Amino acid sequence: MGEIPLSALELAMIQAGGRRADALRDTAAFAQELERLDYRRLWYAEHHHSLSVGAFPPAILTAHSATSTSAIRLGSGGVLAPNHAPISLAEQFATLAALHPGRIDLGIGRGPGTFDEATAKALRRGAGPATNAEYRQNVAGILSSLVDEVAPDPLPKPWLLASSDAGAALAAELGLPIAFAHHIQPQNTAEALKRYRAAFIPSRWCERPRILVSVLAVCAETEEEAAWQAGPFGVFRDAVFKGTADAHPFCTPADAAAHPFTEQERDLLAGFQTRQAVGAPENVARGLAQLAAETGADELMLWTPIHDLRARVRSYELIKKHFTATSA
């Protein structure tokens, strides 16, 4: 297997004991570190009204980090189409692409970007969740606005985010590269990507099926240290299942170690993590290589929700070193 490019997903978690300003300060420093480590791209996710995930618009974080880096690709992972006017998104990312040619990605997703129903309705100006037909119209509107409104200026690279068969089918129909959220719905990955490949229609955006797979990846020098650093994610995921993830900051490893999981909750978390990549460098590298081989991914995107920035950067450093050696 040839070397698989590695990229990163950033949710700008709001750390317990920290401030929103601290999370914002870390975003540029993190981008600089990833560029130093030769990661291919860094994407920012859209989220709203949360004490745990920063409500920082992806376009603004992209612009902020682009000014302090020179080579790494930056963009959204993703902007959520139902929350925005298509032409507005096209204008924002086309402007970024003109300012930073060849470096801007426009990852488009569907979710509400919040766990709170009232916030979701407010983002949609009182409307309910988008239907499949509305979402398709949203995505198609963004793509046509890019061409009709901003060409022939440099264009951002569009991607479609998906976590289901339906998202994969839409990416195939529109001829878009797909970024599949294995870190959210790993049970859907294999079938959805099979459907994407089989139904793919070449377009001006992509001549052949192109697959990026995002995966939870937490790495440290030992298995014990990796488990310690991954502890806050376990609390966060448990809160996601309970619908309370937006109500608390992203906790420390010490607080996570004291969290009162039930036996069933521990089993669910353990089952999920067996499909991700958490552990010492050799095991993480092996797991990522296996995921790339099973999915036929052209690229892997790592989501590493570690509380401390230095430990998070160290995880990316260890993975880059050992995965490159494994996949070469």
Salt bridges, closest charged atoms under 4 A:
GLU10 OE2 - ARG312 NH1 3.03
ASP22 OD1 - ARG19 NH2 3.13
ASP22 OD1 - ARG25 NH1 3.27
ASP26 OD1 - ARG25 NH2 3.24
GLU33 OE1 - ARG36 NH2 2.70
GLU46 OE2 - HIS48 NE2 2.64
GLU46 OE1 - HIS84 NE2 3.06
ASP105 OD2 - ARG41 NH1 2.65
ASP105 OD1 - ARG73 NH2 2.71
ASP116 OD2 - HIS49 ND1 4.00
GLU117 OE2 - LYS121 NZ 3.94
GLU134 OE1 - ARG124 NH2 3.78
GLU173 OE2 - ARG136 NH2 2.61
GLU221 OE2 - ARG314 NE 2.80
ASP238 OD2 - LYS242 NZ 3.05
ASP238 OD2 - HIS259 NE2 3.50
ASP246 OD1 - HIS47 NE2 3.05
GLU265 OE2 - LYS242 NZ 3.00
ASP298 OD1 - ARG208 NH1 3.63
GLU299 OE1 - ARG40 NH1 3.94
GLU299 OE2 - ARG41 NE 2.70
GLU299 OE1 - ARG210 NH2 3.52
ASP308 OD2 - ARG310 NE 3.76
GLU317 OE2 - ARG36 NH1 3.74
GLU317 OE1 - ARG314 NH1 2.87
